[in-house]
Amino acid sequence: MKLKRFIVQYTVAAALAGACALAPAPLLAHNFHAGITDISYNERSGSLEVVHTYMAHDVEALLTNLYQRQFDLSDPDDQAVFRKVVEKQFWLADKDQRRLPLNWVGMTADAQSVTIYQEAPQTPAAKVEIIHDAVLTDFMPDQLNTVNLTVAGSLRTFGFSSKQSEFSVH
């Protein structure tokens, strides 16, 4: 699972970086806004692992707009600000619509992307009934977030936007 997740994350980061590198400068600012989240169960740890990847430019624009200052996402204090945004805008719920506890594991950022790691300890993927993802979609109406959920070896993909921020997985 770790290798599969690494390959998915590397492919996404490379695609995002490639799109940015090939796009003319005026297109970088506003035409392509996307995020991807990978949710899967780690049998070794017994935890549900959640990995989000967003374009760094979009995250920085959101934070600058919200707080009227520049952010350095390598700074733990600035990371804490974005953590609050993610925890408010992304959540998972069970069949009774109770939110599953997601622990913040960490975050990495570079010039192209921001990657966030969360986990729900001792939680099988089958427990996820509802996915809510509004990260960046309220700020950028054309933001598209893809969530890949793997349950018992079966992959399901959901597309989130400003018009659709929640899905039932069944």
N, C-alpha and C positions, 0 to 999 in steps of 0.2 A: 504494500500500500504506500509506503514512504517513497519508493522509487516511482511508482505511478503518479503520486502527487507531485513529486519533484519534476517529472517530465511534463505534466500538465502546466504547472506554474512556470517552468522554464519556457515552454512553448508560448504561453500567454504573454509573458514578459517580453520575449523575443518578437512576437507579433506586434505588440504595442510599441516597442522601441523601433521596429522596422517601419511601422506606419508613420510614426513621428519623424523618422529620419528621411523618409521618401516624400513626405508631404511638404508643399511649399509653405513658407512661414505664415501667410495669412490663414491657411487652413488649420494650422495647429491650434489656434486660439479657440475655435468654436464649433467645428464640424463633426468631430468624432469623440463621443464621451461614452466610455464603457467600463464596466467592472465585471469581474468574474469571481464566484465563490464556489469552493469545492467542499462538500460536506461528506465525511465518511467515518466509519467506525474503525478504531484501531483495536484489534483483538488483543494485542500484547498489553496495552495499558487499560483496556476496558472503557476508553473514553471516545466520545464523539468529537472528531476534530473538524474545525471550521477554518478554512484559509481563504481570505479575501485578497484580491489584487485590484487596485485602482490606478489610474493615471495620476502621477504626482502633480502635474499641472492642474488638474481638476480639483484635487484635494486642497492644494495651496490656494486656488482661487476661492473655493468655498470658505476656508478659514479666514482668508483676508477679508472677504465680504462680510462674514459674521462678526469679526472682531476688530476690523479696521486697522490691522497691523500685519507685518510680514511674519511668517512662521518658518522655523527651521525644524523639520521633522526628524532630525537626528537628535534634537534636544528632548530629554524626557518630559520636561514641563509642557512643551508644545505637543508632544505625543499624547499626553494626558487630555489635552483639549480635544484632539481628534477622537480619542477613545470615547469620550462622552457622546460625541456625534454618532459614532458607530453603534454604541450600546443603546441609544435612543431609537435609531432608525433600522436596526437589524435585530430580529429575534426569531426564535423557534418556539412552537407551542405543542403541547400534547393533545390528545383527543378531547380533553375537558377544557381546552383553550387556556391551560395554565402555561405560562412561559417556562421554558426549560432554563435552568441556570447555566449561563455561559461565562466561563472564567476567561479573563484576558491573559494570554500567554506572552504576547509580545508583538512587536512591530518592527519592520525594517523599511527603510526608504532610500531610494537613490534618485537620480535625475529623471528617470523614466517612470518608476512605479513605486507604489506604497503597498506593502504586503502586511496583513494583519493576521495573527494567529489567535484563535480562541478554542476552548474545549469545554465539553459538558462531561464531567467525570462520571463514570459508571452509568452511561446512558447509551443504549443501543440506538442505531439509526432508525430502527422500526418504530421507535417512540415518537419520532417527529411526525406530526399530523398537519401542522401549519407552518409555512415559512413567510415571514414578513421582511421585505427588503426595500427600503426607501432611501438608502444611502445615496446621496447626491441627486436623487430624482426630484426632490423639492426645489433644489437650487438650479438645476439644469433640466428643463423639461424634455430634452432629447437624450438624456442619460439612459442607457440600456444596461441593466445588470443581469447577467446570466448566473444561475445557481445550478450546480450539478450536485445531485444527491444520490449517493450510492447506498443501497439497502440490499443486503444479502447478495452481493455481486451484481445487482441490477442497477443500471444508471438511468436516472430520470433527470431531465433538464427543464428548467423553468425560466421564463423571460419576464423580467420586472421593468416597469417604466413608471413615468409619472401618472399614467392612467391605471396601472395595475401593480399595486405594491404588496399584494398578499395572495397566496395560493394555498389551497388544501392539497396535500400530496396524494390523497386517495380519491 
